[in-house]
Amino acid sequence: MRADPRARAAVLGLLLGCSGPAAACTVATTPVAFGSINPLTQRTADGVGSIRIACPEATAYTLSIAASSGDAGAAGARRLGDDGRGIDYQLYADAARRQVWGDGTGGTSTAHGTADAAGTEHTVYGRAFPRPETRAGHYSGTLLITIAY
């Protein structure tokens, strides 16, 4: 018994309309470096880093950077050092350093885009706010970057 050709066309149409699992995207970062800071003479220090996203095929995504605890004043405030004498800093999505980069809550921004095999790069703008009581030393931190696609 032969199948009706219209039934085969309908099944083929359903199979073509199905989507499989999302493509595995990769993320590469360049750290935001503030350089040497003299907290007695500098009120702020700026730095720039980047986040690069690449996917095997064109994939829409949302990029967020988790907020940290701290007291730099704005939503999503961050701090390097945990003894109260560290360096407060903030990450921004814009060169003017007005859009705090976070998870989209509390006044923070996220980034949206489409990445393919060539990749898409986002610049991360940072600003450190040293205080006179900041201790001399090397400060570093780790951030949680989330790519939802």
N, C-alpha and C positions, 0 to 999 in steps of 0.2 A: 504494500500500500504506500502510495506516494503522499508526502505532506503537501498541503496547500502552499504554493509559493508566497502568498500573502502572509501566512503564519511565520515562515522563515524570515521574511523581511521585518516583521514585527519583533521577533526575537533578536535579530541582528541589531535593530534600532535600540532595543533595551540594553544590549551588551555594550554598544558604543557609548551610551549615555552614562554608564557606570564609571565611577572614578575610584581608583585604587588608593593606597596609602600615600600620604604627602611625601614629596621628595625630601631627602635628607640634606638640609642646608648646613653650611659651615660658617663659623664666625672667627674672625681674626681681629685682634685689637692692638693699638699702639697706645702706651700709657700716657696719661696727662702728667707732665713733669713741670713743677713750679720752679725748679732750680734753687739756688741759694737765696735764703730770705733773711734779712736782718729785721727782727720784729721791733727794734727800737726806732728804726727810720722808715720802714715800709708799712703802709696801711693795707695794701693789697699786692698780690703777685698773680699774674695771669699765666696760664699754660694751655696747651692744645694737644689733643690726642685724637684717635679715630677708632671707629668700629666698621669693619668691612664684612658684608654678608654676601655669600655666594650660594646659589642653588643650581642643581643640574638643569632645571627648566624654570621658566618665568614663574615666580611664586610671590604672591602678595603677602606682606607681613606687617606686624606692629612691633616696634622696638621700644623696650622700657628699661630703665635703670632703677633698681630698688633704692629707696630712700634709706638713710641711716639715721641713727640718733645723734644728736649734737645740739649746739645752740647758736648756729650761725644766723639765726633769725628768720629765715624764709622756710616755706614748706619744703620738706625733704632735706633739711640741713644735714651736713656731714662733718665728721671730725677725724683727723689723723691723730692718733695717740689717745690713751684712755685715762690719763691721770689728771685731767682738768687743766693741764698746761700744754696741751697739744695745739694743733693748728686747725682752725675751722676752715672749711672750704665748701664750694658749691660747684655743681656741673650744670652747664647750660646748653640748650639746643641751638642758640643763635649767637652770632659774633658780638652783638651788643650786650650779651650776658643779662638778658631780661627774662627769658623763658627757662625756668628751672626744669631740668630734665629729671623725670621720675617715672611714676607708674600711671600717671593720668589722674591721680586723686590729690586732694589738698592743694589745688592750684598748680600742680606740676604738669609738664608736657610729655608726650610720647612722640615717636617718629613713625611714619608709615611709608611704605615704598614697595617696589617690586624688584626682586633680585633674580638674576639668571646666572649662567656660568661665568660671565665676565665680572660679575659682582657689583655691588653698590656700596659706596662708602659714605659714612656719616661722620662729620667732624664733631668732636666733643670739646666744648670750651669750658675751661676751669678757671676759678678765681679762689685764691687762698686769702684768708683774713687772719694774719698773725697778730698775736697780742703781746704786750710787753712781757708778760709772765711766761711766754713760750720758752721751753727749755731747748738748748742746743741739741741737735741730734739729727739722725736720718729718720724720716717719717715715710711710711708707705701704707697702703691699704688695698683691700680687695672689694670689688663691687659685684653684685649679681646682675647680669644682663639677661633679659628675657626676650626671646624672639618668638612671637606667636604667629603661626602661619597655618 
